[in-house]
Amino acid sequence: MQVLENEIYTSEETKSLLKISQSTFLRLIKKGVLRAYKVGGQYRILGKEILHLVSPKLEEKAIGAYRTVRNGVKRRLEKVSD
């Protein structure tokens, strides 16, 4: 299925496209990784938000965040062992 940038998707369509569970879907929204809008008690997601989620730029940010945390933990462990 092709994701159109200006199309509006339901939570079910989004979960199906991303192949994620309900809990993962809600966690992505809560953490601000996936922007969704509530309309009548149901989530609606713009196609560009789905495309942004799977873009290489986001993956690069995630890798950078992981490295930052990893390096911070290494430094703390080095201080403890000294």
DRENTORKOL-3810 file (N, C-alpha, C; in nm, 4 decimals):
REM DRENTORKOL-3810
@n.u->0.0836; n.v->-0.1184; n.w->0.0000; ca.u->0.0000; ca.v->0.0000; ca.w->0.0000; c.u->0.0881; c.v->0.1249; c.w->0.0000
@n.u->0.0529; n.v->0.2201; n.w->-0.0791; ca.u->0.1286; ca.v->0.3445; ca.w->-0.0893; c.u->0.0729; c.v->0.4459; c.w->0.0097
@n.u->0.1617; n.v->0.5145; n.w->0.0797; ca.u->0.1227; ca.v->0.6185; ca.w->0.1742; c.u->0.1303; c.v->0.7525; c.w->0.1021
@n.u->0.0180; n.v->0.8219; n.w->0.1005; ca.u->0.0119; ca.v->0.9530; ca.w->0.0366; c.u->0.0308; c.v->1.0614; c.w->0.1412
@n.u->0.1141; n.v->1.1576; n.w->0.1101; ca.u->0.1535; ca.v->1.2606; ca.w->0.2059; c.u->0.0357; c.v->1.3403; c.w->0.2620
@n.u->-0.0616; n.v->1.3741; n.w->0.1794; ca.u->-0.1728; ca.v->1.4575; ca.w->0.2235; c.u->-0.2989; c.v->1.3781; c.w->0.2582
@n.u->-0.2898; n.v->1.2487; n.w->0.2620; ca.u->-0.4028; ca.v->1.1626; ca.w->0.2977; c.u->-0.4119; c.v->1.1522; c.w->0.4498
@n.u->-0.5327; n.v->1.1324; n.w->0.5000; ca.u->-0.5527; ca.v->1.1151; ca.w->0.6437; c.u->-0.5820; c.v->0.9678; c.w->0.6690
@n.u->-0.5113; n.v->0.9095; n.w->0.7656; ca.u->-0.5239; ca.v->0.7676; ca.w->0.7971; c.u->-0.5793; c.v->0.7480; c.w->0.9377
@n.u->-0.6540; n.v->0.6403; n.w->0.9554; ca.u->-0.7049; ca.v->0.6044; ca.w->1.0878; c.u->-0.5945; c.v->0.5340; c.w->1.1648
@n.u->-0.6183; n.v->0.5127; n.w->1.2932; ca.u->-0.5186; ca.v->0.4416; ca.w->1.3733; c.u->-0.5018; c.v->0.2985; c.w->1.3224
@n.u->-0.6115; n.v->0.2348; n.w->1.2824; ca.u->-0.6032; ca.v->0.0972; ca.w->1.2312; c.u->-0.5209; c.v->0.0906; c.w->1.1032
@n.u->-0.5428; n.v->0.1837; n.w->1.0129; ca.u->-0.4653; ca.v->0.1875; ca.w->0.8886; c.u->-0.3181; c.v->0.2125; c.w->0.9178
@n.u->-0.2909; n.v->0.3033; n.w->1.0094; ca.u->-0.1527; ca.v->0.3359; ca.w->1.0448; c.u->-0.0832; c.v->0.2156; c.w->1.1072
@n.u->-0.1497; n.v->0.1487; n.w->1.1998; ca.u->-0.0897; ca.v->0.0305; ca.w->1.2630; c.u->-0.0638; c.v->-0.0783; c.w->1.1597
@n.u->-0.1543; n.v->-0.0931; n.w->1.0652; ca.u->-0.1367; ca.v->-0.1934; ca.w->0.9605; c.u->-0.0192; c.v->-0.1580; c.w->0.8697
@n.u->-0.0092; n.v->-0.0311; n.w->0.8313; ca.u->0.1010; ca.v->0.0133; ca.w->0.7450; c.u->0.2364; c.v->-0.0049; c.w->0.8122
@n.u->0.2426; n.v->0.0301; n.w->0.9406; ca.u->0.3689; ca.v->0.0219; ca.w->1.0142; c.u->0.3943; c.v->-0.1146; c.w->1.0755
@n.u->0.2903; n.v->-0.1994; n.w->1.0734; ca.u->0.2972; ca.v->-0.3344; ca.w->1.1315; c.u->0.3369; c.v->-0.3284; c.w->1.2787
@n.u->0.2606; n.v->-0.2482; n.w->1.3534; ca.u->0.2858; ca.v->-0.2313; ca.w->1.4960; c.u->0.1587; c.v->-0.2613; c.w->1.5750
@n.u->0.1754; n.v->-0.2864; n.w->1.7035; ca.u->0.0623; ca.v->-0.3153; ca.w->1.7913; c.u->-0.0014; c.v->-0.1862; c.w->1.8412
@n.u->-0.1153; n.v->-0.2015; n.w->1.9067; ca.u->-0.1842; ca.v->-0.0865; ca.w->1.9654; c.u->-0.0977; c.v->-0.0186; c.w->2.0707
@n.u->-0.0320; n.v->-0.0999; n.w->2.1541; ca.u->0.0513; ca.v->-0.0407; ca.w->2.2601; c.u->0.1693; c.v->0.0362; c.w->2.2012
@n.u->0.2300; n.v->-0.0154; n.w->2.0967; ca.u->0.3399; ca.v->0.0547; ca.w->2.0308; c.u->0.2899; c.v->0.1830; c.w->1.9661
@n.u->0.1744; n.v->0.1762; n.w->1.9040; ca.u->0.1119; ca.v->0.2931; ca.w->1.8415; c.u->0.0915; c.v->0.4041; c.w->1.9450
@n.u->0.0345; n.v->0.3694; n.w->2.0583; ca.u->0.0091; ca.v->0.4676; ca.w->2.1633; c.u->0.1391; c.v->0.5215; c.w->2.2230
@n.u->0.2385; n.v->0.4346; n.w->2.2371; ca.u->0.3679; ca.v->0.4776; ca.w->2.2905; c.u->0.4349; c.v->0.5777; c.w->2.1957
@n.u->0.4276; n.v->0.5525; n.w->2.0646; ca.u->0.4858; ca.v->0.6448; ca.w->1.9665; c.u->0.4185; c.v->0.7816; c.w->1.9734
@n.u->0.2885; n.v->0.7819; n.w->1.9946; ca.u->0.2155; ca.v->0.9086; ca.w->2.0059; c.u->0.2543; c.v->0.9793; c.w->2.1349
@n.u->0.2568; n.v->0.9046; n.w->2.2453; ca.u->0.2877; ca.v->0.9636; ca.w->2.3760; c.u->0.4278; c.v->1.0254; c.w->2.3778
@n.u->0.5238; n.v->0.9590; n.w->2.3135; ca.u->0.6616; ca.v->1.0087; ca.w->2.3119; c.u->0.6838; c.v->1.1165; c.w->2.2061
@n.u->0.5826; n.v->1.1423; n.w->2.1249; ca.u->0.5940; ca.v->1.2471; ca.w->2.0241; c.u->0.6645; c.v->1.2040; c.w->1.8977
@n.u->0.6885; n.v->1.0756; n.w->1.8833; ca.u->0.7548; ca.v->1.0250; ca.w->1.7630; c.u->0.6575; c.v->1.0270; c.w->1.6454
@n.u->0.5316; n.v->1.0001; n.w->1.6743; ca.u->0.4261; ca.v->1.0009; ca.w->1.5728; c.u->0.3219; c.v->1.1041; c.w->1.6150
@n.u->0.2999; n.v->1.2032; n.w->1.5307; ca.u->0.1992; ca.v->1.3048; ca.w->1.5617; c.u->0.0637; c.v->1.2577; c.w->1.5121
@n.u->-0.0331; n.v->1.2610; n.w->1.6021; ca.u->-0.1691; ca.v->1.2211; ca.w->1.5682; c.u->-0.2662; c.v->1.3221; c.w->1.6261
@n.u->-0.3818; n.v->1.3295; n.w->1.5673; ca.u->-0.4847; ca.v->1.4231; ca.w->1.6115; c.u->-0.6083; c.v->1.3434; c.w->1.6474
@n.u->-0.6689; n.v->1.3783; n.w->1.7597; ca.u->-0.7886; ca.v->1.3089; ca.w->1.8027; c.u->-0.9106; c.v->1.3810; c.w->1.7486
@n.u->-0.9937; n.v->1.3060; n.w->1.6784; ca.u->-1.1164; ca.v->1.3597; ca.w->1.6219; c.u->-1.2293; c.v->1.2692; c.w->1.6672
@n.u->-1.3182; n.v->1.3221; n.w->1.7500; ca.u->-1.4302; ca.v->1.2415; ca.w->1.7982; c.u->-1.3856; c.v->1.1194; c.w->1.8757
@n.u->-1.2764; n.v->1.1312; n.w->1.9499; ca.u->-1.2281; ca.v->1.0194; ca.w->2.0305; c.u->-1.1431; c.v->0.9192; c.w->1.9547
@n.u->-1.1206; n.v->0.9431; n.w->1.8261; ca.u->-1.0389; ca.v->0.8522; ca.w->1.7460; c.u->-0.9199; c.v->0.9280; c.w->1.6887
@n.u->-0.8079; n.v->0.8582; n.w->1.6762; ca.u->-0.6879; ca.v->0.9203; ca.w->1.6223; c.u->-0.6924; c.v->0.9269; c.w->1.4706
@n.u->-0.6404; n.v->1.0370; n.w->1.4183; ca.u->-0.6209; ca.v->1.0552; ca.w->1.2748; c.u->-0.4764; c.v->1.0976; c.w->1.2538
@n.u->-0.4138; n.v->1.0386; n.w->1.1520; ca.u->-0.2717; ca.v->1.0625; ca.w->1.1274; c.u->-0.2542; c.v->1.1049; c.w->0.9820
@n.u->-0.1806; n.v->1.2134; n.w->0.9606; ca.u->-0.1502; ca.v->1.2566; ca.w->0.8244; c.u->-0.0449; c.v->1.1632; c.w->0.7641
@n.u->-0.0561; n.v->1.1395; n.w->0.6363; ca.u->0.0385; ca.v->1.0530; ca.w->0.5675; c.u->0.1816; c.v->1.0996; c.w->0.5819
@n.u->0.2022; n.v->1.2321; n.w->0.5828; ca.u->0.3393; ca.v->1.2827; ca.w->0.5948; c.u->0.4002; c.v->1.2470; c.w->0.7295
@n.u->0.3173; n.v->1.2295; n.w->0.8335; ca.u->0.3683; ca.v->1.1880; ca.w->0.9651; c.u->0.4158; c.v->1.0430; c.w->0.9606
@n.u->0.3440; n.v->0.9602; n.w->0.8886; ca.u->0.3841; ca.v->0.8192; ca.w->0.8726; c.u->0.5137; c.v->0.8124; c.w->0.7931
@n.u->0.5207; n.v->0.8886; n.w->0.6852; ca.u->0.6417; ca.v->0.8902; ca.w->0.6023; c.u->0.7608; c.v->0.9435; c.w->0.6807
@n.u->0.7376; n.v->1.0446; n.w->0.7641; ca.u->0.8447; ca.v->1.1008; ca.w->0.8472; c.u->0.8981; c.v->0.9950; c.w->0.9436
@n.u->0.8072; n.v->0.9129; n.w->0.9949; ca.u->0.8462; ca.v->0.8105; ca.w->1.0917; c.u->0.9419; c.v->0.7083; c.w->1.0307
@n.u->0.9245; n.v->0.6768; n.w->0.9057; ca.u->1.0082; ca.v->0.5740; ca.w->0.8428; c.u->1.1206; c.v->0.6328; c.w->0.7581
@n.u->1.1411; n.v->0.7640; n.w->0.7689; ca.u->1.2452; ca.v->0.8273; ca.w->0.6889; c.u->1.3840; c.v->0.7981; c.w->0.7451
@n.u->1.4852; n.v->0.7987; n.w->0.6608; ca.u->1.6228; ca.v->0.7751; ca.w->0.7071; c.u->1.6711; c.v->0.8808; c.w->0.8057
@n.u->1.6211; n.v->1.0035; n.w->0.7967; ca.u->1.6635; ca.v->1.1097; ca.w->0.8883; c.u->1.6279; c.v->1.0743; c.w->1.0317
@n.u->1.5104; n.v->1.0180; n.w->1.0513; ca.u->1.4682; ca.v->0.9798; ca.w->1.1859; c.u->1.5570; c.v->0.8678; c.w->1.2388
@n.u->1.5923; n.v->0.7751; n.w->1.1513; ca.u->1.6808; ca.v->0.6658; ca.w->1.1925; c.u->1.8166; c.v->0.7208; c.w->1.2356
@n.u->1.8674; n.v->0.8199; n.w->1.1630; ca.u->1.9955; ca.v->0.8812; ca.w->1.1994; c.u->1.9867; c.v->0.9486; c.w->1.3364
@n.u->1.8737; n.v->1.0150; n.w->1.3644; ca.u->1.8537; ca.v->1.0781; ca.w->1.4948; c.u->1.8512; c.v->0.9726; c.w->1.6049
@n.u->1.7847; n.v->0.8606; n.w->1.5788; ca.u->1.7758; ca.v->0.7546; ca.w->1.6792; c.u->1.9141; c.v->0.6963; c.w->1.7078
@n.u->1.9929; n.v->0.6770; n.w->1.6040; ca.u->2.1283; ca.v->0.6242; ca.w->1.6221; c.u->2.2124; c.v->0.7234; c.w->1.7019
@n.u->2.1995; n.v->0.8517; n.w->1.6706; ca.u->2.2727; ca.v->0.9547; ca.w->1.7444; c.u->2.2337; c.v->0.9576; c.w->1.8914
@n.u->2.1041; n.v->0.9452; n.w->1.9191; ca.u->2.0568; ca.v->0.9443; ca.w->2.0582; c.u->2.1094; c.v->0.8218; c.w->2.1314
@n.u->2.1092; n.v->0.7071; n.w->2.0638; ca.u->2.1602; ca.v->0.5843; ca.w->2.1246; c.u->2.3088; c.v->0.6001; c.w->2.1596
@n.u->2.3855; n.v->0.6554; n.w->2.0678; ca.u->2.5293; ca.v->0.6737; ca.w->2.0923; c.u->2.5550; c.v->0.7690; c.w->2.2083
@n.u->2.4753; n.v->0.8733; n.w->2.2165; ca.u->2.4897; ca.v->0.9696; ca.w->2.3262; c.u->2.4658; c.v->0.9014; c.w->2.4601
@n.u->2.3589; n.v->0.8248; n.w->2.4690; ca.u->2.3270; ca.v->0.7537; ca.w->2.5937; c.u->2.4355; c.v->0.6515; c.w->2.6254
@n.u->2.4771; n.v->0.5764; n.w->2.5252; ca.u->2.5798; ca.v->0.4745; ca.w->2.5449; c.u->2.7098; c.v->0.5361; c.w->2.5958
@n.u->2.7505; n.v->0.6468; n.w->2.5358; ca.u->2.8740; ca.v->0.7124; ca.w->2.5778; c.u->2.8626; c.v->0.7679; c.w->2.7190
@n.u->2.7452; n.v->0.8201; n.w->2.7543; ca.u->2.7233; ca.v->0.8692; ca.w->2.8891; c.u->2.7341; c.v->0.7585; c.w->2.9923
@n.u->2.6790; n.v->0.6432; n.w->2.9605; ca.u->2.6860; ca.v->0.5278; ca.w->3.0505; c.u->2.8308; c.v->0.4813; c.w->3.0644
@n.u->2.9033; n.v->0.4791; n.w->2.9523; ca.u->3.0450; ca.v->0.4394; ca.w->2.9569; c.u->3.1250; c.v->0.5307; c.w->3.0497
@n.u->3.1020; n.v->0.6618; n.w->3.0359; ca.u->3.1751; ca.v->0.7577; ca.w->3.1200; c.u->3.1430; c.v->0.7369; c.w->3.2678
@n.u->3.0168; n.v->0.7141; n.w->3.2979; ca.u->2.9791; ca.v->0.6915; ca.w->3.4384; c.u->3.0427; c.v->0.5648; c.w->3.4933
@n.u->3.0455; n.v->0.4613; n.w->3.4126; ca.u->3.1058; ca.v->0.3350; ca.w->3.4571; c.u->3.2561; c.v->0.3503; c.w->3.4769
@n.u->3.3191; n.v->0.4282; n.w->3.3904; ca.u->3.4628; ca.v->0.4525; ca.w->3.4048; c.u->3.4941; c.v->0.5290; c.w->3.5347
@n.u->3.4070; n.v->0.6256; n.w->3.5682; ca.u->3.4257; ca.v->0.7014; ca.w->3.6912; c.u->3.4092; c.v->0.6119; c.w->3.8144
@n.u->3.3142; n.v->0.5204; n.w->3.8089; ca.u->3.2886; ca.v->0.4300; ca.w->3.9208; c.u->3.4053; c.v->0.3346; c.w->3.9395
@n.u->3.4633; n.v->0.2877; n.w->3.8293; ca.u->3.5724; ca.v->0.1903; ca.w->3.8381; c.u->3.7069; c.v->0.2544; c.w->3.8758
@n.u->3.7162; n.v->0.3875; n.w->3.8655; ca.u->3.8424; ca.v->0.4562; ca.w->3.9006; c.u->3.8614; c.v->0.4691; c.w->4.0483
END
